[in-house]
Amino acid sequence: MWRRRTLGVFATLALVLAACGTGTTSPSASQGGSTEPSATGLAEDPNQELVLPGADADPPTLDPNLAQDSASLQILNSVQRPLLWVTPELELTTDGGLADSYEISEDAQTITFTLKDGIKFSNGDPITANDFVYSW
């Protein structure tokens, strides 16, 4: 009887230790490379592994129009590039964004964005204004 209990205790301990992980680091971290995103939210080297903070579980959705939970929104904010960025001083800037410039109409009803030259999707297709119109 005591052998069965002892076996149960060891099995539980083994499961707990296995769940804690191996303690190894990712390949890019072990090579001295930073896995943190830059100030623009993008990795310096596009081939470098990017570790998203807080991405411990699978998000319910990665559809920007349906995402309402913090896990989905955090991942979407990390992997998408906006037209403009907001600085810590709450100023709009085109640095790191897809827009080269923007203009607000006199009546503040229309904002016209000029896209940067040569921007492309990850598959190499060019990004056009119609892509933004479609997403809205």
Disulfide bonds with the S-S distance in Angstrom:
none
